């Protein structure tokens, strides 16, 4: 019989130290979170309100905005509360819930970005067949497949995570719960869990990245065959916003998980995690609104109508 005491809560120590600094961080992160909510809601409202933006590209963008709202809301409200609290505790069940949604939304967003790349490939390389190949039913299947795959991945790994025992210590040197931190705290053998999360995560992540790379290689090849400079500029302009978002998404992931380990690894994870969880969801609507004239016009219409 195992008499080890089970941990009932974890302590999140991502931000500790000077109380004044924590209050300053609270104000900064609250401002960023509000901008994230406003920017992404504006994207969704603009696309719904303007019939010219009911094409597949903008439908996918509205779902990306919805995922960004959800992704940011999984971690930021709890982090803001902890910045003003002396006791930065989170229950085990709440921690597992956070892990589930982080995995689900992260994988779902990566797959959705690959769907958006495929959409741009069809639009640029097969414009005459675009309305047939990207009809409403196809778009619905692609969106549901991306989100459902993220759900299954998160569900499997969270269920496996719940089989582990946590006997102490219970301190997480981070502002949110993620599987790698929990593996370090578990008193069970985590090898199988780590293999499942790494293998499936790598297959899904690299699979999505390969689709994106293949799509853009074919897009660039097709655009280079266009004779007029105006035609080339117009073709590239429809892809640049998405390319920037993809670089931001995969850049932060690679920096977080593929950097060399060090003695100060816990502290080094904080900065890229802030970019990943807090900054990226805010930057995505800004990138699309600044680079896309149609979205800009829709924003202006919404503001003028108010």
C-alpha positions in Angstrom: 0.0 0.0 0.0 1.2 3.5 -0.9 1.1 5.8 2.2 2.5 8.9 0.5 0.4 12.0 1.0 -1.2 13.4 -2.1 -0.7 17.1 -2.9 -4.1 19.0 -3.0 -2.7 22.3 -4.4 0.2 23.8 -6.2 2.0 27.2 -5.5 2.7 29.3 -8.6 5.9 31.3 -8.1 6.4 32.7 -11.6 6.4 36.3 -10.2 7.8 36.9 -6.8 9.8 39.6 -5.1 9.2 43.3 -4.9 5.4 44.0 -4.2 5.7 47.3 -6.1 7.1 45.5 -9.2 4.2 43.0 -9.0 1.7 45.8 -9.0 3.4 47.4 -12.0 3.3 44.0 -13.8 -0.4 43.7 -12.9 -1.2 47.1 -14.6 0.9 46.2 -17.7 -0.6 42.7 -18.1 -4.1 43.9 -17.4 -3.7 46.6 -20.2 -2.3 43.9 -22.6 -5.2 41.6 -21.7 -7.8 44.3 -22.3 -6.2 45.1 -25.7 -6.3 41.4 -26.5 -10.0 41.1 -25.8 -10.9 44.4 -27.6 -8.7 43.7 -30.6 -9.9 40.1 -31.2 -13.6 41.0 -30.5 -13.3 43.8 -33.0 -11.9 41.3 -35.6 -14.8 39.0 -35.0 -17.4 41.8 -35.2 -15.9 43.3 -38.3 -15.9 40.0 -40.1 -19.5 39.3 -39.1 -20.7 42.8 -40.0 -19.1 43.2 -43.4 -20.5 40.8 -46.1 -17.3 41.4 -48.1 -15.4 39.5 -45.4 -17.5 36.4 -45.4 -14.9 34.5 -47.5 -13.0 31.5 -46.1 -9.9 33.5 -45.3 -11.7 35.8 -43.0 -13.9 33.1 -41.5 -10.6 31.3 -40.5 -9.3 34.6 -39.1 -12.4 35.0 -36.9 -11.8 31.6 -35.4 -8.2 32.4 -34.9 -9.3 35.5 -33.0 -11.7 33.4 -30.9 -8.9 31.0 -30.0 -6.7 33.9 -29.0 -9.4 35.2 -26.6 -9.8 31.8 -25.1 -6.0 31.1 -25.0 -5.3 34.3 -23.2 -8.2 33.9 -20.8 -7.0 30.5 -19.6 -3.9 31.9 -17.9 -4.0 35.7 -17.6 -6.9 36.2 -15.2 -5.4 33.8 -12.7 -2.0 35.4 -13.2 -3.4 38.8 -12.5 -5.1 37.7 -9.3 -1.8 36.1 -8.1 0.1 39.3 -8.8 -2.1 41.0 -6.1 -2.2 38.1 -3.8 0.3 36.9 -1.2 -0.9 33.3 -1.5 -0.5 32.2 -5.1 -2.1 28.8 -4.9 -4.0 26.7 -7.5 -5.9 23.5 -6.8 -4.8 20.3 -8.5 -8.1 20.1 -10.4 -7.8 23.7 -11.5 -4.2 23.0 -12.6 -5.2 20.0 -14.7 -8.0 22.1 -16.3 -5.5 24.8 -17.2 -3.2 22.1 -18.7 -6.1 20.7 -20.7 -7.1 24.1 -22.3 -3.5 25.2 -22.9 -2.9 22.0 -24.9 -6.3 22.0 -26.6 -6.1 25.6 -27.8 -2.4 25.6 -28.6 -2.7 22.5 -30.9 -6.0 23.8 -32.3 -4.3 27.1 -33.2 -1.3 25.5 -34.8 -3.6 23.3 -37.0 -5.8 26.3 -37.8 -2.7 28.2 -39.0 -2.0 25.3 -41.4 -5.6 25.4 -42.6 -5.2 29.1 -43.3 -1.9 28.4 -45.2 -3.7 25.8 -47.3 -6.5 28.3 -48.0 -3.9 30.9 -49.3 -2.3 28.1 -51.5 -5.7 27.4 -53.1 -6.4 31.1 -53.6 -3.1 31.9 -55.2 -2.3 28.7 -57.1 -5.8 27.6 -58.1 -8.0 30.8 -58.1 -10.5 29.4 -60.7 -11.3 26.4 -58.5 -11.2 28.3 -55.2 -15.0 28.7 -54.6 -15.4 24.9 -55.2 -12.4 23.7 -53.3 -13.0 26.0 -50.3 -16.8 25.9 -50.2 -18.6 26.3 -46.9 -18.8 22.6 -46.1 -15.1 22.1 -46.7 -14.2 25.1 -44.4 -16.5 23.7 -41.7 -14.8 20.3 -41.9 -11.3 21.8 -41.8 -12.1 24.1 -38.8 -13.9 21.3 -36.8 -11.0 18.9 -37.6 -8.4 21.3 -36.3 -10.3 22.0 -33.1 -11.4 18.4 -32.4 -7.8 17.2 -32.9 -6.6 19.7 -30.3 -9.4 18.5 -28.0 -8.5 14.8 -28.4 -4.8 15.5 -27.8 -5.5 17.5 -24.7 -8.0 15.0 -23.3 -5.6 12.1 -23.7 -2.7 13.8 -22.1 -4.7 15.3 -19.3 -6.2 11.9 -18.5 -2.7 10.4 -18.4 -1.6 13.3 -16.2 -4.3 12.5 -13.7 -2.9 9.0 -13.2 0.3 10.5 -11.7 0.9 11.0 -8.0 2.1 14.3 -6.5 3.6 13.8 -3.0 5.5 17.1 -2.7 7.1 19.5 -3.2 4.3 21.5 -4.7 6.0 24.7 -5.9 5.8 25.5 -9.6 8.3 28.2 -10.7 5.9 29.6 -13.3 2.7 31.6 -13.6 0.6 28.8 -15.1 0.3 25.0 -15.0 1.9 23.1 -17.8 2.7 19.4 -18.2 6.5 19.7 -18.1 6.4 21.5 -14.7 4.0 18.8 -13.3 6.3 16.0 -14.5 9.1 17.5 -12.4 6.9 17.4 -9.3 5.4 14.0 -9.7 6.6 11.1 -7.6 5.4 8.6 -10.2 7.2 7.3 -13.3 6.4 9.9 -15.9 8.3 8.3 -18.8 5.2 7.1 -20.6 3.4 10.4 -20.2 6.4 12.3 -21.5 6.7 10.0 -24.5 3.0 10.4 -25.4 3.0 14.1 -25.1 6.3 14.5 -27.0 5.5 12.0 -29.8 2.0 13.2 -30.5 2.9 16.9 -30.0 5.8 16.5 -32.4 3.7 14.8 -35.0 0.9 17.4 -34.9 3.3 20.4 -34.6 5.7 19.3 -37.4 2.8 18.0 -39.5 1.1 21.5 -39.4 4.4 23.2 -40.0 5.1 21.0 -43.1 1.7 21.9 -44.5 2.5 25.6 -44.0 6.0 25.3 -45.5 4.7 23.3 -48.5 1.9 25.7 -49.1 4.2 28.7 -49.1 6.8 27.1 -51.3 4.1 26.4 -53.9 2.7 29.9 -53.4 6.1 31.6 -53.9 6.8 29.4 -57.0 3.4 30.4 -58.4 3.8 34.1 -57.7 7.3 34.2 -59.3 5.7 33.1 -62.5 3.4 36.2 -62.5 4.8 38.7 -65.0 3.4 42.0 -63.6 4.9 43.5 -60.4 1.4 44.6 -59.3 0.1 41.0 -59.6 3.1 39.8 -57.5 2.5 42.4 -54.9 -1.2 41.7 -54.6 -0.6 37.9 -54.3 2.0 38.4 -51.6 -0.1 40.9 -49.7 -2.7 38.3 -49.0 -0.2 36.1 -47.3 2.2 38.4 -45.4 0.0 38.8 -42.3 -0.4 35.0 -42.0 3.3 34.5 -42.4 4.1 36.9 -39.6 1.6 35.2 -37.3 3.1 31.8 -38.1 6.6 33.0 -37.4 5.5 34.4 -34.1 3.7 31.2 -33.1 6.4 28.8 -34.0 9.2 31.1 -33.0 8.0 31.2 -29.4 7.3 27.5 -29.3 10.8 26.7 -30.6 12.4 29.1 -28.1 10.4 27.7 -25.2 10.9 23.9 -25.8 14.0 23.6 -28.0 16.5 25.9 -26.3 19.4 24.3 -24.4 18.7 23.6 -20.7 20.6 25.4 -18.0 20.7 25.7 -14.2 18.4 28.7 -14.5 15.9 27.0 -16.8 12.8 27.8 -14.8 13.6 31.6 -14.9 14.4 31.4 -18.6 11.0 30.0 -19.4 9.2 33.0 -18.0 10.0 35.5 -20.8 9.1 33.3 -23.8 6.0 32.2 -21.9 4.9 35.8 -21.5 5.3 36.3 -25.2 3.4 33.1 -25.9 0.5 33.4 -23.5 0.1 37.2 -23.3 1.8 39.1 -26.2 1.0 36.8 -29.1 -2.8 36.9 -28.7 -2.6 40.7 -28.5 -0.3 41.0 -31.6 -2.3 38.8 -33.9 -5.3 41.2 -34.4 -2.9 44.1 -34.7 -0.9 42.4 -37.4 -4.0 41.5 -39.4 -5.6 45.0 -39.0 -2.4 46.8 -40.0 -1.6 44.6 -43.0 -5.1 44.0 -44.4 -6.9 46.9 -46.0 -10.3 45.1 -46.0 -10.1 44.6 -42.2 -9.1 48.2 -41.8 -12.2 49.3 -43.7 -14.4 47.1 -41.7 -13.0 48.5 -38.5 -13.7 52.1 -39.7 -17.3 51.1 -40.5 -17.8 49.7 -37.0 -16.4 52.8 -35.4 -18.4 55.2 -37.6 -21.6 53.2 -36.9 -21.1 53.8 -33.2 
